[in-house]
Amino acid sequence: MEKKKKQKKSNPIAAFLWKNKRRRAKNFYFLLTAFMVIFAVAMAFINEKLELIDTGDNPVQTQTAQPIYDEEEIEIMTSIDSAGSLNDYLYQWANNGGTLYSSKNVLNVLLVGLDSSDALENGGRSDSLILVSLNKKTKKINMTSFFRDTWSYMNISGEDRYAKLNSSYFYGGPVALIDTIEKNFKIDIDHYVAVDFSSFVDIIDALGGITVEVQEYEANYINRTTKHTIESGPAVTLNGKEALVFARIRKSDSDSDVSRTRRQRQVIESFIKSATNASLSQLNDALDMLFKYVKTDMTKMQILSYGTQAITNGWVTYDIEQFTLSDNDVFRAGYVGSSAVVFMDFPLAAQRVQTAVYGDSNIQLPDDRVSVFSFVKRFS
């Protein structure tokens, strides 16, 4: 009786696995061997590609405090009560000691498109600034564009400066750029990836081009500057050179950087879609070219970890949303001397960026607050 009871309590999974154990054992070892071979080849392939990237052994350390990942602990901050000048206002906001908004559910990576082939090593102006925010809770990816011409306070090696936002990379590299964005927009940035924009020509060609919506005036600009002939429409395939010109169109827009940043996000989103649909051969060619022109603070192990999570956790299937600070109440175009710049209402801008990235904000703005525009006399 006792023996029968033990048989009744036997594990059904174990029984299933051991049924016809010779055949199943053979299949098991075959699958295990196949998996190990695939894994070894994949790791060798990935490691070979990672050797081409200029990676950092340590993450970028900025002058801001360590992030607080529990949203309930993030302290509320408000805007500036009074200021004596435009630069004083910018200084006070950047150095108000407010807590950077952060979340354990959000990974923020700053994409930096540089304006020259040697800018990765020798410093250059960041032609494109896009914050890619992966939200594991909402299962969405948000792309936030920052205007390169935004007149900003920045601290470069202990020295206060006021210049266009894209100058911070030129003056102090990625550390200064991240520090400037974090202080002005009150968000925590985890990593950066800097790439020479001109390298995208060959990379996009290797993927077979990208497909984006092209408006008539944009098509006319590309045709005029590249001597190509493309049509406007909702789904136009561009080669690498055409895509680069498309991303950099600026003076043909009545809204200047607003449409320019929109096109840059279009290119990035289409690039991601092209990569997910590319063949292994196309990916191999594209990765060989891309990694030669990339600089990042991520270590190889972090890249492998994020790559693994992108597949296993379904990050690659997340919907992509776009956000830009394009409303008239948050920015004004104007001049500093003879230089055309963008004046940003940073408290309001930071509140909106936080909300777009995290779904919430720790910035409260009273109706009678002092606005940065009080100090701007020349704007349109």
Secondary structure, 3 states (H helix, E strand, C coil): CHHHHHHHCCCHHHHHHHCCHHHHHHHHHHHHHHHHHHHHHHHHHHHHHHCCCECCCCCCCCCCCCCCCCHHHCCCEECCCCCCCHHHHHHHHHCCCCCCECCCCEEEEEEEEECCCCHHHHCCCEEEEEEEEEECCCCEEEEEECCCCEEEEEEECCEEEEEECCHHHHHHHHHHHHHHHHHHHCECCCEEEEEEHHHHHHHHHHCCCEEEEECHHHHHHHHHHHCCCCCCEEEEEECHHHHHHHHHCCCCCCCCHHHHHHHHHHHHHHHHHHHHHCCHHHHHHHHHHHHHCEEECCCHHHHHHHHHHHHHCCHHHCEEEEEECCCCCCEEEEEECCEEEEEECHHHHHHHHHHHHHCCCCEECCCCCCCHHHHCCCEC
